[in-house]
Amino acid sequence: MLAFRSTFRRSAASSRYVSVNITHATLTTARPLPQATSTQTSPPPSIRPTQSRAASASRRYSTTKTENPEKGSQQPSYESPSTEPSEPPHQNKTFVLALLLCIVFGTYTTLRSSPAQEPVGFDQQKFSKCTIISKVPVSSTAYIYTIRPPFTNRFNEQWQKGLWSLEFKQPQLQVARSYTPLPPRQGDDAGTLRFLIRKIHGGEVSTYISRLGEGDVVEIRGPTIEYELKDEDRNGNVDVVFLAGGTGIASALQAVHCFLSVSKGKDKIKILWANRRREDCAGAPKPVVKGWLGKTEVERENEPNAIMGEIRGLQKRYPGRIEMEYFVDEESSFITLKAIVNAVKESEQTRDGKKRVLMASGPDGFIEYFVGKKGDWVGTQQEQGALGGVVKSLGLKQWEVMKL
């Protein structure tokens, strides 16, 4: 009490010292400092007792009571800061570490004992690892891949919505490309999807996929709805003219499934399909050629390849509702302006008050030539862009044009 009073008197002239003393008292109550083991008979001349108490918060000096055997009075003493931390910080750190270990161990035990959450379907942002279960050749450069996703979704919702596609990733280059699933066949496993993919020279994704085989894994995300069915599309009063280039036939066959299996009426679809080589559409009827002496001859059809088998299967399922025209570059047979006009006029002469849709799918150059260049990408969706190309020159009215 004597030392405290003496300190108080010397500090009365300065509110700063009083404040520091109060703060020091509070700190020493919560975290006491160790007692001094050695004393000095008198404080250093340059340091006053109250100043030492004020500086103790930063310099970690402490005062202790010592008895002067000659005077019987108490003198303040000073000790150097301890190089070892006090016990309370060690105790606090030990408690926090133990608490964190308990939380980590409890979380690990809970996750290990809980069953793994199975993904419910494809994600538009995250790629899912899918297994290739079959690879069927169509031509020297094209194959039909059957893949099984890591979930049991039957894709009924997507097939009911309209035309849709999924993105395949090339993992080394971190690029992706969209491919359209082929429509399901009767008897197919509802948990699988099939894709027509051709290896394109310089195509990063298609070249990568062409090297994969049965049992390999491919990463896929999506879906992207490219054409969503509207109420009038389901009423059976729609005619579709489809311009397909190469593997764009996959979108055309999906349109067949979309309009003819989902709608309630007798919709019709006419498909104009162009290929570079005959092997791409092997089994398709060849054009009529003039023989000697003015006779007409039709060359015999080759054995149908896998994609022609798909087309014939759909024609049997929907008799009289699918009309096909084939064009092959190496045979100097091309989709002409006249061919498009004939397809459009045929639709316009059949029924009144119906909806008419002209769709195009294929390589970028094919789409740009016939219906104009596609628009910019907005997120995962590409805008349609302005109408152009051959179809714009026709001046079609009451026709909805879609670029897929």
C-alpha positions as CSV (number, residue, x, y, z in Angstrom):
1,M,0.0,0.0,0.0
2,L,2.9,2.4,0.7
3,A,4.4,1.9,-2.8
4,F,1.0,2.3,-4.4
5,R,0.2,5.6,-2.6
6,S,3.7,6.9,-3.4
7,T,3.1,6.1,-7.0
8,F,-0.3,7.7,-7.0
9,R,1.1,11.0,-5.5
10,R,3.8,11.2,-8.1
11,S,1.3,10.5,-10.9
12,A,-1.3,13.0,-9.8
13,A,0.2,15.7,-11.9
14,S,-0.2,13.7,-15.0
15,S,-3.4,12.1,-16.1
16,R,-1.4,10.0,-18.6
17,Y,0.4,8.2,-15.9
18,V,-2.8,7.5,-13.9
19,S,-4.4,6.1,-17.0
20,V,-1.4,3.8,-17.6
21,N,-1.4,2.7,-14.0
22,I,-5.0,1.7,-14.3
23,T,-4.4,-0.1,-17.5
24,H,-1.4,-1.9,-16.0
25,A,-3.5,-3.0,-13.0
26,T,-6.1,-4.4,-15.3
27,L,-3.5,-6.3,-17.4
28,T,-1.7,-7.7,-14.4
29,T,-5.0,-9.0,-13.0
30,A,-5.8,-10.9,-16.2
31,R,-2.3,-12.2,-16.9
32,P,0.2,-11.8,-13.9
33,L,3.8,-11.4,-14.6
34,P,6.5,-13.4,-12.7
35,Q,8.0,-12.0,-9.4
36,A,11.5,-10.7,-9.4
37,T,14.2,-12.8,-7.9
38,S,16.9,-10.1,-7.4
39,T,16.6,-6.6,-6.2
40,Q,18.5,-3.3,-6.3
41,T,18.9,-0.9,-3.4
42,S,17.8,2.1,-5.5
43,P,16.2,2.7,-8.9
44,P,18.4,4.0,-11.7
45,P,18.5,7.8,-11.6
46,S,17.1,8.1,-15.1
47,I,13.9,6.1,-14.4
48,R,11.2,7.1,-12.0
49,P,9.0,4.4,-10.4
50,T,5.8,5.7,-12.0
51,Q,7.5,5.9,-15.4
52,S,8.6,2.3,-15.0
53,R,5.1,1.2,-14.4
54,A,3.9,3.1,-17.4
55,A,6.6,1.5,-19.6
56,S,6.0,-2.0,-18.3
57,A,3.2,-2.6,-20.8
58,S,5.6,-2.4,-23.7
59,R,9.0,-3.2,-22.1
60,R,7.6,-5.8,-19.7
61,Y,9.4,-4.5,-16.5
62,S,7.7,-5.3,-13.2
63,T,8.0,-3.9,-9.7
64,T,8.2,-6.0,-6.5
65,K,8.3,-5.2,-2.8
66,T,11.7,-5.6,-1.1
67,E,12.5,-5.0,2.5
68,N,15.4,-2.7,3.3
69,P,17.0,-4.1,6.4
70,E,18.4,-0.7,7.4
71,K,15.4,1.6,6.9
72,G,12.6,-1.0,7.0
73,S,10.9,0.5,4.0
74,Q,9.9,-0.9,0.7
75,Q,11.8,0.0,-2.5
76,P,10.8,-0.7,-6.1
77,S,13.1,-3.1,-8.0
78,Y,13.4,-3.8,-11.7
79,E,14.1,-6.9,-13.6
80,S,14.9,-7.5,-17.3
81,P,12.2,-8.8,-19.6
82,S,12.0,-12.6,-19.6
83,T,12.9,-14.3,-22.8
84,E,10.4,-17.1,-22.2
85,P,6.7,-16.5,-22.6
86,S,4.4,-16.8,-19.6
87,E,2.4,-19.9,-19.0
88,P,-1.1,-18.6,-19.8
89,P,-0.4,-18.1,-23.6
90,H,0.9,-21.6,-23.8
91,Q,-2.3,-22.8,-22.1
92,N,-4.5,-20.8,-24.5
93,K,-2.7,-22.1,-27.6
94,T,-2.9,-25.7,-26.3
95,F,-6.6,-25.4,-25.7
96,V,-7.2,-23.8,-29.2
97,L,-5.1,-26.5,-30.9
98,A,-7.0,-29.3,-29.1
99,L,-10.3,-27.8,-30.0
100,L,-9.3,-27.6,-33.7
101,L,-8.1,-31.2,-33.7
102,C,-11.5,-32.3,-32.2
103,I,-13.4,-30.4,-34.9
104,V,-11.3,-31.9,-37.7
105,F,-11.5,-35.4,-36.4
106,G,-15.3,-35.1,-35.9
107,T,-15.8,-33.8,-39.4
108,Y,-13.6,-36.6,-40.9
109,T,-15.5,-39.3,-39.0
110,T,-18.8,-37.9,-40.1
111,L,-17.9,-37.7,-43.7
112,R,-16.4,-41.1,-43.7
113,S,-19.4,-42.7,-42.1
114,S,-21.9,-40.9,-44.4
115,P,-22.7,-42.4,-47.8
116,A,-21.3,-40.6,-50.8
117,Q,-23.7,-38.2,-52.5
118,E,-24.3,-39.3,-56.1
119,P,-24.7,-36.5,-58.7
120,V,-28.2,-36.2,-60.0
121,G,-27.4,-34.9,-63.5
122,F,-25.1,-32.9,-65.7
123,D,-24.0,-29.5,-64.4
124,Q,-23.6,-26.4,-66.7
125,Q,-20.4,-25.3,-64.9
126,K,-18.8,-28.5,-63.7
127,F,-17.6,-31.3,-66.0
128,S,-18.7,-34.9,-65.1
129,K,-16.5,-37.9,-66.0
130,C,-18.4,-40.3,-68.3
131,T,-17.4,-43.7,-69.5
132,I,-17.3,-44.6,-73.2
133,I,-19.0,-48.0,-73.5
134,S,-19.0,-48.4,-77.3
135,K,-17.5,-46.8,-80.4
136,V,-19.2,-47.7,-83.7
137,P,-17.5,-46.6,-87.0
138,V,-19.7,-44.6,-89.5
139,S,-16.9,-43.8,-92.0
140,S,-13.2,-43.5,-92.0
141,T,-13.4,-40.3,-89.9
142,A,-16.7,-40.5,-88.0
143,Y,-17.9,-42.7,-85.1
144,I,-21.0,-43.1,-82.9
145,Y,-19.9,-43.0,-79.3
146,T,-22.2,-44.4,-76.6
147,I,-21.3,-42.9,-73.1
148,R,-22.6,-43.7,-69.6
149,P,-22.7,-40.8,-67.2
150,P,-21.9,-41.3,-63.4
151,F,-25.5,-41.0,-62.4
152,T,-28.9,-42.7,-63.1
153,N,-30.7,-39.7,-64.7
154,R,-32.8,-40.9,-67.6
155,F,-32.7,-37.5,-69.4
156,N,-36.5,-37.5,-69.9
157,E,-36.7,-33.8,-68.9
158,Q,-34.2,-32.8,-71.6
159,W,-35.9,-34.9,-74.4
160,Q,-39.2,-33.3,-73.5
161,K,-37.9,-29.7,-73.6
162,G,-36.6,-29.5,-77.1
163,L,-33.2,-29.6,-78.9
164,W,-30.2,-29.7,-76.6
165,S,-26.5,-30.3,-76.6
166,L,-23.6,-31.1,-74.3
167,E,-20.0,-29.8,-74.1
168,F,-17.0,-32.2,-74.3
169,K,-13.7,-31.1,-72.8
170,Q,-10.2,-31.5,-74.1
171,P,-8.3,-31.7,-70.8
172,Q,-4.8,-30.9,-72.0
173,L,-5.7,-27.7,-73.8
174,Q,-8.7,-26.9,-71.6
175,V,-11.1,-26.3,-74.5
176,A,-14.6,-27.6,-75.1
177,R,-17.0,-28.2,-78.0
178,S,-20.7,-28.9,-78.1
179,Y,-22.2,-32.1,-79.5
180,T,-25.8,-33.0,-80.0
181,P,-27.0,-36.4,-78.6
182,L,-28.7,-38.7,-81.1
183,P,-32.3,-39.5,-80.3
184,P,-32.8,-42.7,-78.2
185,R,-33.8,-45.8,-80.1
186,Q,-36.4,-48.3,-78.9
187,G,-34.8,-50.7,-76.5
188,D,-31.8,-48.5,-75.7
189,D,-30.6,-48.1,-72.2
190,A,-32.2,-44.9,-70.9
191,G,-29.2,-44.1,-68.8
192,T,-26.8,-43.8,-71.8
193,L,-26.3,-41.2,-74.6
194,R,-25.0,-41.5,-78.1
195,F,-23.1,-38.9,-80.2
196,L,-22.0,-38.7,-83.8
197,I,-18.5,-37.2,-83.8
198,R,-16.2,-36.8,-86.8
199,K,-12.4,-36.2,-86.5
200,I,-11.8,-32.8,-88.1
201,H,-8.3,-31.8,-89.2
202,G,-7.1,-29.2,-86.8
203,G,-10.0,-29.7,-84.4
204,E,-8.6,-30.0,-80.9
205,V,-11.6,-31.7,-79.3
206,S,-12.6,-34.0,-82.1
207,T,-9.0,-35.2,-82.6
208,Y,-8.7,-35.9,-78.9
209,I,-12.0,-37.8,-78.8
210,S,-11.1,-39.8,-81.9
211,R,-8.2,-41.4,-79.9
212,L,-10.5,-42.6,-77.1
213,G,-12.0,-46.0,-77.1
214,E,-14.3,-48.3,-75.1
215,G,-13.6,-48.0,-71.4
216,D,-12.0,-44.6,-71.6
217,V,-13.3,-41.5,-69.8
218,V,-14.5,-38.3,-71.3
219,E,-15.5,-35.1,-69.4
220,I,-18.9,-33.6,-70.2
221,R,-21.0,-30.7,-68.9
222,G,-24.3,-29.1,-69.8
223,P,-27.0,-29.2,-71.1
224,T,-27.6,-26.2,-73.4
225,I,-31.1,-26.0,-74.7
226,E,-30.8,-24.8,-78.3
227,Y,-34.4,-24.8,-79.2
228,E,-37.1,-25.0,-76.6
229,L,-40.5,-26.4,-77.6
230,K,-43.4,-24.0,-77.3
231,D,-47.0,-24.7,-76.8
232,E,-47.8,-24.4,-80.5
233,D,-45.0,-26.8,-81.3
234,R,-46.8,-29.5,-79.3
235,N,-50.1,-29.0,-81.0
236,G,-49.1,-30.9,-84.2
237,N,-49.3,-28.0,-86.6
238,V,-45.7,-27.5,-87.5
239,D,-43.6,-28.1,-90.6
240,V,-39.9,-28.1,-90.5
241,V,-37.3,-27.8,-93.3
242,F,-33.8,-28.8,-92.0
243,L,-30.5,-28.0,-93.8
244,A,-27.9,-30.3,-92.4
245,G,-24.2,-30.4,-93.3
246,G,-22.1,-33.4,-92.3
247,T,-22.5,-34.4,-88.6
248,G,-25.2,-31.7,-88.4
249,I,-27.5,-34.6,-89.3
250,A,-27.4,-35.4,-85.5
251,S,-29.4,-32.2,-84.8
252,A,-31.8,-33.0,-87.6
253,L,-32.5,-36.4,-86.2
254,Q,-33.0,-34.9,-82.8
255,A,-35.5,-32.5,-84.4
256,V,-37.3,-35.5,-85.8
257,H,-37.6,-36.9,-82.3
258,C,-38.4,-33.5,-80.8
259,F,-41.3,-32.7,-83.1
260,L,-42.7,-36.1,-84.1
261,S,-42.5,-37.9,-80.9
262,V,-43.5,-35.1,-78.5
263,S,-46.1,-33.3,-80.6
264,K,-49.7,-34.6,-80.8
265,G,-50.3,-34.1,-84.5
266,K,-48.9,-35.1,-87.9
267,D,-46.0,-32.7,-88.2
268,K,-43.7,-33.2,-91.2
269,I,-39.9,-32.8,-91.5
270,K,-37.9,-32.4,-94.7
271,I,-34.2,-32.8,-94.4
272,L,-31.6,-31.7,-97.0
273,W,-28.4,-33.5,-96.0
274,A,-25.0,-32.6,-97.6
275,N,-21.8,-34.6,-97.2
276,R,-18.3,-34.3,-98.7
277,R,-18.0,-38.1,-99.5
278,R,-20.3,-40.9,-100.3
279,E,-19.0,-43.0,-97.4
280,D,-20.5,-40.5,-94.9
281,C,-24.0,-41.4,-96.1
282,A,-23.3,-44.9,-97.4
283,G,-26.6,-46.7,-98.1
284,A,-28.4,-43.5,-99.1
285,P,-30.1,-43.6,-102.6
286,K,-27.9,-42.2,-105.3
287,P,-29.2,-39.6,-107.7
288,V,-30.7,-40.7,-111.0
289,V,-28.1,-40.6,-113.9
290,K,-28.7,-40.8,-117.6
291,G,-27.4,-43.9,-119.3
292,W,-26.7,-44.7,-122.9
293,L,-29.4,-44.0,-125.5
294,G,-31.3,-41.7,-123.1
295,K,-32.1,-44.5,-120.6
296,T,-32.2,-43.6,-116.9
297,E,-30.5,-45.7,-114.4
298,V,-30.3,-45.8,-110.6
299,E,-27.1,-47.2,-109.0
300,R,-27.7,-49.8,-106.5
301,E,-27.5,-48.7,-102.8
302,N,-24.5,-49.6,-100.8
303,E,-24.7,-51.3,-97.4
304,P,-26.0,-48.7,-95.0
305,N,-23.6,-47.4,-92.4
306,A,-24.5,-46.8,-88.8
307,I,-26.0,-43.3,-89.3
308,M,-28.1,-44.4,-92.3
309,G,-29.4,-47.2,-90.1
310,E,-30.6,-44.5,-87.6
311,I,-32.4,-42.7,-90.4
312,R,-34.1,-45.8,-91.7
313,G,-35.2,-46.7,-88.2
314,L,-36.9,-43.3,-87.8
315,Q,-38.6,-43.5,-91.2
316,K,-40.1,-46.8,-90.2
317,R,-41.3,-45.4,-86.8
318,Y,-42.9,-42.3,-88.5
319,P,-43.9,-43.5,-92.0
320,G,-44.6,-40.7,-94.5
321,R,-43.5,-37.9,-92.1
322,I,-39.8,-37.8,-92.8
323,E,-38.5,-36.8,-96.3
324,M,-34.8,-37.0,-97.0
325,E,-32.7,-35.5,-99.9
326,Y,-29.0,-36.4,-100.1
327,F,-26.2,-34.3,-101.6
328,V,-22.6,-35.4,-102.0
329,D,-19.8,-33.0,-102.9
330,E,-17.5,-35.6,-104.6
331,E,-20.5,-36.4,-106.9
332,S,-21.0,-32.7,-107.8
333,S,-24.3,-32.7,-106.0
334,F,-25.0,-29.7,-103.8
335,I,-27.8,-28.0,-101.9
336,T,-28.9,-25.3,-104.3
337,L,-31.2,-22.3,-104.0
338,K,-33.7,-24.3,-106.1
339,A,-33.7,-27.2,-103.7
340,I,-34.5,-24.9,-100.7
341,V,-37.2,-23.1,-102.6
342,N,-38.9,-26.4,-103.5
343,A,-38.8,-27.6,-99.9
344,V,-40.3,-24.3,-98.7
345,K,-43.0,-24.2,-101.4
346,E,-44.1,-27.7,-100.7
347,S,-44.7,-26.8,-97.0
348,E,-46.5,-23.6,-97.9
349,Q,-48.9,-25.4,-100.2
350,T,-50.0,-28.1,-97.8
351,R,-51.7,-26.5,-94.9
352,D,-52.7,-23.0,-93.8
353,G,-52.4,-21.5,-90.3
354,K,-49.5,-23.7,-89.3
355,K,-46.1,-22.8,-87.9
356,R,-43.1,-23.1,-90.2
357,V,-39.5,-23.5,-89.0
358,L,-36.3,-23.6,-91.1
359,M,-33.3,-24.9,-89.2
360,A,-29.7,-25.2,-90.2
361,S,-26.9,-27.2,-88.5
362,G,-23.3,-28.1,-89.5
363,P,-19.9,-26.5,-89.7
364,D,-19.6,-22.8,-89.2
365,G,-19.0,-22.2,-92.9
366,F,-22.1,-24.2,-93.9
367,I,-24.3,-22.2,-91.5
368,E,-22.9,-18.9,-92.6
369,Y,-23.4,-19.6,-96.3
370,F,-27.0,-20.6,-96.0
371,V,-28.5,-18.6,-93.1
372,G,-25.8,-16.1,-91.9
373,K,-23.1,-16.1,-89.2
374,K,-24.0,-16.9,-85.7
375,G,-23.9,-14.2,-83.0
376,D,-21.7,-13.7,-80.0
377,W,-21.4,-15.9,-77.0
378,V,-23.3,-14.8,-73.9
379,G,-22.3,-17.2,-71.0
380,T,-22.8,-20.7,-72.2
381,Q,-25.3,-19.7,-74.9
382,Q,-24.5,-18.4,-78.4
383,E,-26.8,-15.8,-79.9
384,Q,-28.6,-16.4,-83.2
385,G,-27.2,-13.4,-85.1
386,A,-28.8,-11.7,-88.0
387,L,-30.3,-13.6,-90.9
388,G,-28.1,-13.8,-94.0
389,G,-26.9,-16.0,-96.7
390,V,-29.0,-17.9,-99.3
391,V,-32.1,-18.0,-97.1
392,K,-32.2,-14.3,-96.6
393,S,-32.3,-13.8,-100.4
394,L,-35.5,-15.9,-100.5
395,G,-37.4,-13.2,-98.6
396,L,-39.3,-15.9,-96.6
397,K,-42.3,-14.7,-94.7
398,Q,-43.9,-16.5,-91.7
399,W,-40.9,-18.7,-91.3
400,E,-38.8,-18.9,-88.1
401,V,-35.1,-19.5,-88.9
402,M,-32.9,-21.2,-86.3
403,K,-29.1,-21.7,-86.4
404,L,-28.1,-24.8,-84.3
